Amino acid sequence: MNNREILFRAIAIHGNEWVFGNYIHSKRMSGRSCEYRIVDKDTGLESDIIPETLGQFTGKLDINGNKVFE
């Protein structure tokens, strides 16, 4: 059984920095506006993200030991 970590990353709209955590996609009550967010697993802090930058951890590390996202 594969127990890889479920983790997402994306660039935050505010600050243009990578954020990591759980991914949330929701529609507002009117159904017209969509929200894309990453929630930090440790702090619970939510960040609005640029959806086109979203990637999920593959469970693999590169040669430098960094997590690989796609």
C-alpha positions as CSV (number, residue, x, y, z in Angstrom):
1,M,0.0,0.0,0.0
2,N,1.3,3.4,-1.0
3,N,1.2,5.9,1.9
4,R,2.4,9.0,0.0
5,E,1.7,12.4,1.5
6,I,-1.2,14.3,-0.1
7,L,0.1,17.8,-0.6
8,F,-0.6,20.6,-3.0
9,R,1.2,23.8,-3.9
10,A,0.4,26.9,-5.8
11,I,1.3,30.6,-6.1
12,A,-0.7,32.8,-3.7
13,I,-2.5,35.8,-5.3
14,H,-1.3,38.0,-2.5
15,G,2.5,38.0,-2.2
16,N,3.3,35.9,-5.2
17,E,4.8,33.2,-3.1
18,W,4.5,29.4,-3.1
19,V,2.0,28.1,-0.5
20,F,1.6,24.4,0.5
21,G,-1.2,22.4,2.0
22,N,-4.7,21.1,1.2
23,Y,-6.5,22.3,-1.9
24,I,-10.0,23.7,-1.8
25,H,-12.1,24.6,-4.8
26,S,-15.6,26.0,-4.1
27,K,-18.3,28.0,-5.8
28,R,-20.0,31.0,-4.1
29,M,-23.7,30.7,-3.3
30,S,-24.6,32.5,-6.6
31,G,-22.7,29.8,-8.5
32,R,-21.0,32.5,-10.6
33,S,-17.7,33.0,-8.7
34,C,-15.2,30.2,-8.0
35,E,-12.6,30.2,-5.2
36,Y,-9.4,28.4,-5.3
37,R,-7.4,28.1,-2.1
38,I,-4.6,26.3,-0.3
39,V,-5.0,25.7,3.4
40,D,-1.8,25.3,5.4
41,K,-2.0,22.0,7.3
42,D,-0.1,23.3,10.3
43,T,-1.6,26.8,10.8
44,G,-5.0,26.5,9.1
45,L,-4.1,29.8,7.2
46,E,-6.0,30.0,3.9
47,S,-4.4,31.6,0.8
48,D,-6.2,32.5,-2.4
49,I,-4.2,31.0,-5.3
50,I,-3.6,31.3,-9.0
51,P,-5.3,28.1,-10.3
52,E,-3.0,27.7,-13.2
53,T,0.0,27.2,-10.8
54,L,-1.6,24.4,-8.8
55,G,0.4,21.2,-8.6
56,Q,0.1,18.0,-6.5
57,F,3.0,16.2,-4.8
58,T,3.9,13.1,-6.8
59,G,5.5,11.3,-3.9
60,K,8.9,11.5,-5.4
61,L,12.0,13.7,-4.6
62,D,14.4,15.2,-7.1
63,I,18.2,14.6,-6.9
64,N,18.4,17.5,-4.4
65,G,15.8,16.0,-2.1
66,N,13.0,18.5,-3.1
67,K,9.5,17.3,-3.5
68,V,8.3,17.0,-7.1
69,F,4.9,18.5,-8.0
70,E,2.9,18.1,-11.2
